[in-house]
Amino acid sequence: MRYRSHKRGKIAPASYPITNPRQTITGLVQDLVHERGRSVALAKIIFDDNVSYIPAINGLTVNQKISIGSKSTIDDGNILQLNDIPEGTSICNIERNFGDGGTIAKTAGTSALLYTKTESGSVVRLRSGKSILLNGNCRASIGSISGGGIREKPFLKAGNKHHYSKAYGHLYPRVRGCAMSSHYHPFGGGRHQGPHQSTSTSRNAPPGRKVGSIAASKTGPGRARRRSRSVEV
């Protein structure tokens, strides 16, 4: 089930303010607020009577000052262009295109690494291990996003899982097909719970039968081929 963004409970777009890259401005963190559907708190920052909301950096506190510009120091929370950040720095909330406000590494506990700089741009290594080439004028925040380890906390109660799933637009509870009757699901029915048939399904299967592993090219644990070994006597 795809995620459907809610309109209620939203505060404002979480993006960087539009500023002159040659100028350095300083903002004050007024508050840390929660927005529906986000796993990380938003920092309410005031820049010259303009209010902006950006994902809170790890260690960010209220009444802390944050600067944006080329003359900003390399401290957690400050926002600089990739050309002004030294190689090997941990960054987050990275812009894919200059002026989009930050679209990469914005979830809780996430960060990326500014790997190297080339003539064509800056190479950023993501948490997944993938490296991407970005324009050096794109902005990024120093440090990592706060809220790391939020997925490790157990729900303990079904009510907590219900409210969590409702906020993110997830289907909950999700009943197993083998636990249903045969007229509700193709894998249902029988004296014992089980699919009783192959779980691989054609991509062109009609609605109602298109369940399980759809057009799977390979299923099950991958096992290496046994290699013949020559034993020396």
Secondary structure in CASP SS format (residue, H / E / C, confidence):
PFRMAT SS
TARGET T0000
AUTHOR 0000-0000-0000
METHOD secondary structure of the structure
MODEL  1
M C 1.00
R C 1.00
Y C 1.00
R C 1.00
S C 1.00
H C 1.00
K C 1.00
R C 1.00
G C 1.00
K C 1.00
I C 1.00
A C 1.00
P C 1.00
A E 1.00
S C 1.00
Y C 1.00
P C 1.00
I C 1.00
T C 1.00
N C 1.00
P C 1.00
R C 1.00
Q C 1.00
T C 1.00
I E 1.00
T E 1.00
G E 1.00
L E 1.00
V E 1.00
Q E 1.00
D E 1.00
L E 1.00
V E 1.00
H C 1.00
E C 1.00
R C 1.00
G C 1.00
R C 1.00
S C 1.00
V C 1.00
A C 1.00
L E 1.00
A E 1.00
K E 1.00
I E 1.00
I E 1.00
F E 1.00
D C 1.00
D C 1.00
N E 1.00
V E 1.00
S E 1.00
Y E 1.00
I E 1.00
P E 1.00
A C 1.00
I E 1.00
N C 1.00
G C 1.00
L C 1.00
T C 1.00
V C 1.00
N C 1.00
Q C 1.00
K E 1.00
I E 1.00
S E 1.00
I E 1.00
G C 1.00
S C 1.00
K C 1.00
S C 1.00
T C 1.00
I C 1.00
D C 1.00
D C 1.00
G C 1.00
N C 1.00
I E 1.00
L E 1.00
Q E 1.00
L H 1.00
N H 1.00
D H 1.00
I C 1.00
P C 1.00
E C 1.00
G C 1.00
T C 1.00
S E 1.00
I E 1.00
C E 1.00
N C 1.00
I E 1.00
E C 1.00
R C 1.00
N C 1.00
F C 1.00
G C 1.00
D C 1.00
G C 1.00
G C 1.00
T C 1.00
I E 1.00
A C 1.00
K C 1.00
T C 1.00
A C 1.00
G C 1.00
T C 1.00
S C 1.00
A E 1.00
L E 1.00
L E 1.00
Y E 1.00
T E 1.00
K E 1.00
T C 1.00
E C 1.00
S C 1.00
G C 1.00
S E 1.00
V E 1.00
V E 1.00
R E 1.00
L C 1.00
R C 1.00
S C 1.00
G C 1.00
K C 1.00
S E 1.00
I E 1.00
L E 1.00
L E 1.00
N C 1.00
G C 1.00
N C 1.00
C C 1.00
R E 1.00
A E 1.00
S E 1.00
I E 1.00
G C 1.00
S C 1.00
I E 1.00
S C 1.00
G C 1.00
G C 1.00
G C 1.00
I H 1.00
R H 1.00
E H 1.00
K C 1.00
P C 1.00
F C 1.00
L C 1.00
K C 1.00
A H 1.00
G H 1.00
N H 1.00
K H 1.00
H H 1.00
H H 1.00
Y H 1.00
S H 1.00
K H 1.00
A H 1.00
Y H 1.00
G C 1.00
H C 1.00
L C 1.00
Y C 1.00
P C 1.00
R C 1.00
V C 1.00
R C 1.00
G H 1.00
C H 1.00
A H 1.00
M C 1.00
S C 1.00
S C 1.00
H C 1.00
Y C 1.00
H C 1.00
P C 1.00
F C 1.00
G C 1.00
G C 1.00
G C 1.00
R C 1.00
H C 1.00
Q C 1.00
G C 1.00
P C 1.00
H C 1.00
Q C 1.00
S C 1.00
T C 1.00
S E 1.00
T E 1.00
S C 1.00
R C 1.00
N C 1.00
A C 1.00
P C 1.00
P C 1.00
G C 1.00
R C 1.00
K C 1.00
V C 1.00
G C 1.00
S E 1.00
I E 1.00
A C 1.00
A C 1.00
S C 1.00
K C 1.00
T C 1.00
G C 1.00
P C 1.00
G C 1.00
R C 1.00
A C 1.00
R C 1.00
R C 1.00
R C 1.00
S C 1.00
R C 1.00
S C 1.00
V C 1.00
E C 1.00
V C 1.00
END
